Amino acid sequence: MQQLLNKIHSNQWVVMGILNVTPDSFSDGGQFNQLDYALKHALQMQKEGADIIDIGGESTRPGAKPVSLDDELARVIPVIEKIRQYSDVVISIDTSKPEVMQAAIQAGASMVNDINALHAEGALDICVKHQIPVCLMHKQGNPQTMQDNPEYIAIVDEIKQYLLARADYCVNAGIHSENIFVDPGFGFGKTLENNLSLLKEMQQFCSLAYPVLVGISRKSMFLTLLGRDVEHRLVASTSAVVVAYQKGARFFRVHDVAETCDALKLCDAVA
Ligand code: 7PM
């Protein structure tokens, strides 16, 4: 993890590969097949250039129902343990639940990615106790209803202020400032126009004191903008990463690791 922090803090890009372990991300049930698939996919993404694998067991799709603690633990912990048997790739746990954070850290995760920015009772305490890097994401509303009617007066200022206030709060609680990442939260209570504003003004987030994580991969804004189904959003997703990179973002959470790394290497070669 320290190596990865050094990389980001020295302005080099880092790619985080997404590993979803929600039931709808598997076609054939069976715990063994799921574990096997998850391991293969994680190792493949590492080979393709991912420095970190983000494991999430709670579907945060707009309209999604909350997942019980037991279900989420049963989904993610065996996967983390399995990956740990075969690889020392950095693992991030995508959760809002303190119990899942705790168990994931014990199983070998070394970063917390929380779309709820550590608001759950006990979440911040666990991250302080383990002195672990955290990603704090902005969202408006909750996954069930957030896309119904998002409203902002000045979206960039509002999100900047939120992220700064939240980061300050975490620093005061005992998180080291080098361990904090911020994320404007593409698609979380945002219209297409909102998402495009965030991308256009990305440099404003990148001038904050914390590295910015961009999670825009395959998001439904590309359905609204281009009419593309989820399996046809690679070009738009990768192009969005390039735009964000040119405006200063360095940390990218993506499904398509090899293609994203190609695009970023191209940018570096030009620069
Ligand atoms: C279904 C729909 C499953 C949408 C998952 C999603 C972000 C994140 C997610 C993000 C950070 C997705 C989302 N998005 N964490 N977790 N930033 N930090 O599209 O944008 O991957 S879940």
Boltz pocket constraint, residues with backbone or C-beta under 6 A from the ligand:
constraints:
  - pocket:
      binder: B
      contacts: [[A, 18], [A, 58], [A, 59], [A, 60], [A, 61], [A, 62], [A, 94], [A, 113], [A, 114], [A, 115], [A, 135], [A, 137], [A, 183], [A, 185], [A, 186], [A, 213], [A, 214], [A, 215], [A, 216], [A, 217], [A, 218], [A, 219], [A, 253]]
      max_distance: 6.0
